[in-house]
Amino acid sequence: TGYLAKPIDKKVFYTQLAKHCKKDSATTKSQHDMSDLVASFINSFEHESALIQQHFAAYELFNLQQDAHRIGGAAKMFELDDVAMSAMALESALKQDKLTDLTSLVAQLLEQLHNASVDQNSSISPS
């Protein structure tokens, strides 16, 4: 059908994605390179961090929870485990209305987003 339901099965995701990507005769299905998608996701971290800071500063907890959910789901899909765990911890705390650790959870997620960006930039910069 072309639609994906949560939780997203990676095999189904890649199959659907492959249907919509240009076919390169030198590339087989088993060799699809997801690095461009991962890089694009990581490049969004500066914007995502700004949204998190804005929603946290304005105490917009629903929006903050949505930010964490969006980031956590994508990070899990792209196997950015530290980012995913931080985002899911923040989302869980917000869903359960456990706000005592909110400041540290937001700071932890912002740090993980920053670290992932730095790691990507250092891996593509000439040494």
C-alpha positions in Angstrom: 0.0 0.0 0.0 3.0 2.3 0.4 1.9 3.3 4.0 3.9 2.6 7.1 2.5 2.1 10.5 4.3 2.6 13.9 6.4 1.0 15.1 8.2 1.1 11.8 9.7 -2.2 10.6 13.1 -1.4 9.1 12.8 -4.0 6.4 9.4 -2.7 5.3 10.7 0.9 5.5 13.7 0.2 3.3 11.6 -1.8 0.8 9.1 1.1 0.5 11.9 3.6 0.3 13.6 1.6 -2.5 10.4 1.7 -4.5 10.5 5.5 -4.6 14.2 6.0 -5.1 15.9 6.1 -8.5 17.3 2.7 -9.5 21.0 2.6 -10.2 22.1 -0.4 -12.1 25.3 -0.7 -10.0 23.4 -0.8 -6.8 21.5 -3.8 -5.5 18.8 -3.7 -2.9 21.1 -5.1 -0.3 23.6 -2.2 -0.9 21.3 0.8 -0.4 23.3 3.5 1.3 21.3 5.3 4.0 24.1 7.6 4.8 22.5 10.5 3.0 19.3 10.2 5.0 21.3 9.9 8.3 23.3 13.0 7.3 20.2 14.9 6.5 18.6 14.0 9.8 21.8 15.0 11.7 21.9 18.2 9.8 18.5 19.0 11.2 19.8 18.8 14.8 20.6 22.6 15.0 17.0 23.4 14.1 15.7 20.7 16.4 17.8 22.0 19.2 16.4 25.5 18.7 12.8 24.2 18.8 13.6 22.2 22.0 15.1 25.3 23.7 12.1 27.5 22.5 9.5 25.0 23.8 11.3 24.4 27.1 11.8 28.2 27.7 8.1 28.8 27.0 7.2 25.7 29.1 5.3 24.3 26.1 5.4 20.8 27.4 3.1 19.3 24.7 5.3 20.7 22.0 8.4 19.6 23.8 7.0 16.1 24.0 6.3 16.1 20.3 9.9 17.3 19.6 11.2 14.4 21.7 8.9 11.9 20.1 9.9 13.0 16.5 13.6 13.0 17.3 13.5 9.7 19.2 11.6 7.8 16.5 13.9 8.9 13.7 17.1 8.5 15.8 16.0 4.9 16.6 15.4 4.2 12.9 18.8 5.5 12.0 20.5 3.7 15.0 21.6 6.9 16.7 21.2 5.2 20.0 22.4 7.9 22.4 20.1 10.5 20.8 17.2 8.0 20.7 17.6 7.1 24.4 17.8 10.7 25.5 14.8 11.7 23.4 12.7 8.8 24.6 13.7 9.5 28.3 12.5 13.1 27.9 9.3 12.0 26.1 8.6 9.4 28.8 9.0 11.9 31.6 6.7 14.3 29.9 4.1 11.7 29.2 4.2 10.6 32.9 4.2 14.2 34.1 7.5 13.5 35.9 8.9 17.0 35.7 11.5 17.0 38.5 14.3 15.9 36.1 13.0 18.0 33.1 15.9 20.4 33.0 18.5 17.7 33.1 16.7 15.6 30.5 16.4 18.5 28.1 20.1 19.3 28.7 21.0 15.7 28.0 19.1 15.6 24.7 20.6 18.9 23.6 24.1 17.5 24.4 23.4 14.3 22.5 22.2 16.3 19.5 25.3 18.5 19.6 27.6 15.5 20.0 26.1 13.7 17.0 26.5 16.9 14.9 30.1 17.3 16.0 30.8 13.6 15.3 29.3 13.9 11.8 31.2 17.1 11.0 34.5 15.7 12.2 34.0 12.6 10.1 33.5 14.5 6.9 36.1 17.3 7.5 39.6 16.8 6.2 42.1 15.9 8.8 
